[in-house]
Amino acid sequence: MAKKVLDSGWLAARSTEVSLTGVQLTTTQPPSGSTSPWVEASIPGTVLGTLVKNKLVPDPFYGLNNEAIIDIADSGREYYTFWFFTTFTCTPSGNQHVDLNFRAINYSAEVYLNGHKEILPKGMFRRHTLDITDILNPSGNNLLAVLVHPPDHPGKIPAQGGQGGDHQIGQDVATQYVEGWDWMCPIRDRNTGIWDEVSITTTGPVKIIDPHLVSSFFDGFNRSYLHSTIELQNKSSWVAECTVTLQVSTELEGNFSLIEHLENHELTIPAKSTVQYTIPPLFFYKPNLWWPNGMGKQNLYNVEISVSVKGFGESDSWNHYFGFRKIESTIDSKTGGRLFKVNGEPIFIRGGNWILSDGLLRLTKKRYMTDIKFHADMNFNMLRCWGGGLAERPDFYHYCDIYGLLVWQEFWITGDVDGRGDPVSNLDGPLDHNLFLFCATDTVKLLRNRASLALWVGGNEQVPPEDINSALKSALQLHPLFQKSAEKSTDPSTYLDGTRVYIQGSMWDGFADGKGNFTDGPYEIQNPQDFFKDDFYSYGFNPEVGSVGMPVAATIRATMPEEGWAIPIFKKLDSGFVEEVCNPIWEYHKYIPYSKPGKVHDRILLYGYPKGLDDFCEKAQLVNYVQYRALLEGWTSRMWTKYTGLLIWKTQNPWTGLRGQFYDHLHDQTAGFYGCRCAAEPVHVQLNLATYFIEVVNTTSEELSNIAIEISVWDLDGNCPYYKVKDEISAPPKKVEQIIEMKYPKSSNAKTVYFVLLKLFRQSDKSIISRNFYWLHLAGKDYTLLEQYRSKKVPLKITSDVFISGSSYKVKMSLENLSKNSTTKTLDKSIDSHEDGNDYNSNSVQFIGNFTNKVQEDSLWTKISRGLNISTEPKSLKTYEINGNDTGVAFFLNFSVHGGKKGGGNKYEDTRILPVHYTDNYFSLVPGEKMNVNLSFEVPQGVAPRVVLRGWNYVENHHVV
C-alpha cells in the first residue's frame, strides 16, 4: 500500500572505531550526528563511496590516487567493515504490517532495529525482507543500524595485476571486476556496502510477492494473452477472503490513461500461509507491441495488481510497465551465429558490452537514464551485462525498456576467475553453489518482467560448474508456448521464467565458435579496411570485439594532474612500425595504443606528429570515428550472409579508463560515439573500404524503392572533381545491396587526400534517408596534408533557437557552409536526366537536399522532451557567422557546452556542462550544405550555459550560443 525509500539521513562509521553495540546504537546511545567517527553516508552506495564523499580518501579515479588508498588485502576485512545508521518514522494502524527491505547488500550484514537483531545471509545479488511490525517503536520514531561486512574472500592484487587479481573473489557470489582487470583498477573495499535501495513497505494482512507477467501470441500476433501469476502471503491469524484486481492501461497524450482491462477475482487464503495464484489470461486483440531500438516503438502498458481483504479494504498493490513482445533465439543454419527474432522479425544485433555505470556503485536513476539513452542514440539494440559485473538494477532495465535496448544478462562466472585464467583457480566456481543458485533465482524474479531482457547466460568465457549449469538449464527452460512445439501445458506465468533462452556461456551455442574456445576479440587498433574482409572474423556472432577509446583533452585534464597530460613517446622500431610508450598515469588508466607493431602502423601519426595533448586527442577522435564506423560497417556489410551480430568490447568505462569506450566516465562522448551512430542507422549508405563499392543497408522489414544515391568527392582546394548520382534503385528488407563502385581513387588525377559524401535519398521529394561523410587517402599515402588544411577559412552560418524549462535546455542549431565556387555552371537538382554511366566533374554542383536528421529526429526529440519536460516556447533566435574567404569543407565540427569559470586555485577547472545529448557531433559540411543539430542538457543552478563550436579548420572556440 505504501513504500518509503530510505535514501537520505544515513551516517556511517568504521566498526573498529565504534565501541557501542548494535543494541546500544538503536536504543539508548544512537549517534548524534556527523561527529567523529560518524560521517554522512551515501546510501545506496559503498563504504569507499562514503569515504570519497567525505574526502577521507582521495578520489580513486583521479590520477594515481587509487594507489594511496589502502587495499582490503593489506588492511584486513575489519578496516572496511562499517556501521550504517539512520532513523525513520512509521506508525502503522491496526492490521497493517511493515517490512524492511534491502534490495542488495555486499556481502553480509547484521541488522539492528530498536534493539532487536537480525543476521542477513551472505550474497551480493539477493533481496532481504524483514517483517518489523512487532518491533517498531510505539512512538513512531525508529532507530536502524546495519553492520556490513565485506566479501569473505576479497583476495590480493598481484604486483603484475591481472584479470580478477588472484581470483579469490570468485569463491564468493559477488562481482569479480573489483580485484582489477586489464581495463579497470582494483576497488579497494571490493564494493562493500548497502549498494541498492533500502525501503519500508506497509501492507494490510495480505501481501503481493513477485508477480510474473507473460505475453503469448497467436494468429500472427493478432491475438495475444496476458498471463499473470502472483504469490499472496496472508500474514494475519485468520482466513483472508480476498479480491484480486488486475487493471491494464495505456498512457495517452496529456497525462491521460486509457483502461483497456479491469477484472476482479475472488479467492480465500488460509491464515499464516502463502499461496500461488494464477489469474485467468486476459485477451488482447492486436496489442501495441514493444520493439527494440530501430525496429519500432517501445510501447508499454501499465499493469496494476491489487488485493483487497474483506473487512480491511485494499491490502497491497503492485504495478509495472510491461511490453507485449516475443523474443526467439536459435542458431542460424547459414552463418552458425545466434539469431534473434523479436515479434517474428529477425534483428541484426549491433550493440555493446556493459560493465556497470560506476565502479563505486554510485548508481542513480539520472545516470542510468543518460547511460542507456547514449546507447540508443548510437542506434545500438543490445547491451550485454558482462558476467564479471552486476546483475543490473531495475532502474537500468527500466530505461532499457524505455529506449529499446535488448539485454543479455550474465550470471557471475568469468573464465579468468573461474577455471581458465592465470593462475587457474576456482575450477568448481564459488564455494557455496546453493547460494549461487539462490541469488540467480532471486535475480530472475527481480528482472523477468522486463521487456528488454532478452536472454540469460551462465558466464563470461566459461560455463558454470556442472551442477549449477544443470540447475539453471532446468529452472530456465522454455515453456512449450515459446518452443516450436506449442503443446498444451500449464500457464506460462507459473514458470520461473520460461520466455527467454538460457545459454551456458558467452562463447557457446551460436556465440563465437560455439564450442567455448577463445574465439572472441580482437581488442586493439585495426586497419579500417580489414573489418570488411571475409577473413577478419570467422564466426557468425562475435560477443566481444573492441578497440581504442581515447577521450577528449578536457577529460584528461579533469581526471589527471599535469604529469598525466604528457602524450606518448612514438618509438620507431627496426621493423618500421611505431611503438607508443605512454606516461605512468595513462598506463595505470589502461591506455590502449593506436598502433600495433607488426600489423597496424600508428593511426594517429597518419595525421602528422601531434604537437601536444590537444592535438593528440583531436587526432585520436579522428581515428576513433573512422575505427568504429568501419568496425560496424564491415560487420553489417555481411549481414545475414556471414554474421548475425556483434557486441563491441566495450561501450563505456566505470571509471576514468582510457580504452574501449564511446563516452568517458564524466559522460562526454568521443567521436567514436558518432561513428557508431552513423554506421548503425536502420537504413544506411556506406562505402566498403576493401572494395570501394557503395552499399545500401536496410535492416528494417520494409522495402525501400524509388531511391537514389548521390556521390560527391571533394578535394582540399574545395573543388568537386567527381560527382555521380545512381538512381532508380531499391533496398530489399533485411538485406545489404552492393550498388556501384566509387572509381575516383583509380582516376589519373585523384588527389592524395580527399573527402567523399554519400547521400541516400528518395527520388520523389529528394528527402535524405542516410548521409555518410568520409575522409580518405590514396593507397600508400597518409593524411598529413590535412595539417595544412587547418588554415582554411571556410565561412559558416549558425542559427540557433533556445528553449528553456527550469534547468533544462534544448537548443536547435542550423549550420550552413557558406562557401561556394561559381567558376562552373550549377547542376540542376533534378536527376531524371542522369545516366548510370556518367561521372560529373565539376567545381560546383547543386546537391541533393540538405541533411536534417529527420529520419530519427521525431522519436529522439519526443523522448528527450518528455524526459526533461521541456517547454515549446523559444527564448531567442540568434545568428552567428564565422567569416572566411576560402572554399572548402568545414571539417570535423564539434559542439560542447560550458558554464562560467569559478576562478581561484591552480588546479585545472573543467567548465564543461555534462552530459549533453546531441543529434550529431564531429560532422563535416561540404560547400553550400546545411545541417540541423539539436542539443539538450541540464545546467546547475545559477549557471549561464554557452555553446562552443570548434573544428579541424576552426581552431578557436566560437561561442555560437
NORDAHU-V395087 format. One line per field, one symbol per residue. phi: phi as a letter, one per 30 degrees, with the letter a starting at -180 (. if undefined). Layout:
phi = ???
This chain:
phi = .bbbdcbbidbbadddccdddddddcbcbdddldcecdbdccbdlbedddddechdbdddcchceedccddddcdjdddcdbdbbabacabdceicbbccbcdabbbbaccbbhiccbcdddkdcbcbbbdcedcddedjcbcbbbcccdedbdibcdedikdihcideddccadcdddjbdbbddcdchidldcbecbcbcbddcccbhebcbcbbbhiidcbbccbbbcbccddcbdcccbcccbbbbdcdiicbcdcbbbbbcabbddhbbbcbcdeeccbchdddcbdejcldcdbcccbbbbcceibjdcababadbcdabccbbcdddciddccbbhicdbddbabdccadadchdcceddeededdeddddidbabcddddccdddedededdddcicdbcccdcbbddccjbcbddahdciddcdddedddddddeddcddddddcacbdadhacdeeddddddeddcdddedccdccddadeddddebicbdccdadbchjchdicjddbcidbbebdeddddddcdbcbdbcdabbadaddddddeddcbdeddcddddccdcddjdccdccdedddddiecdcbbejbbdedddecjdddldddddddddededdddddedddddeceidbbclabdcbcacdaddbbhacadddicdddeedddeddceebbcbcddcciddbccbddccdcbhcbbcbbcbcdciccdbbabcchcbbddhbccdcadcceedddcddebacbccbcbdddbiddcbbbcccbbdeicbcdddeddeddccdbbbcbcccbbiccbbbccbcbdddbbcdbddddddcddddeddcccadabccdhbdbidecdddddddddddchddccddabbbbbcdaccclddchdbcbcbcdddiiicdecdcdcbdbccdaahbbbdeidcacbcbbaccdeiccdbcccbaecbdddcddb
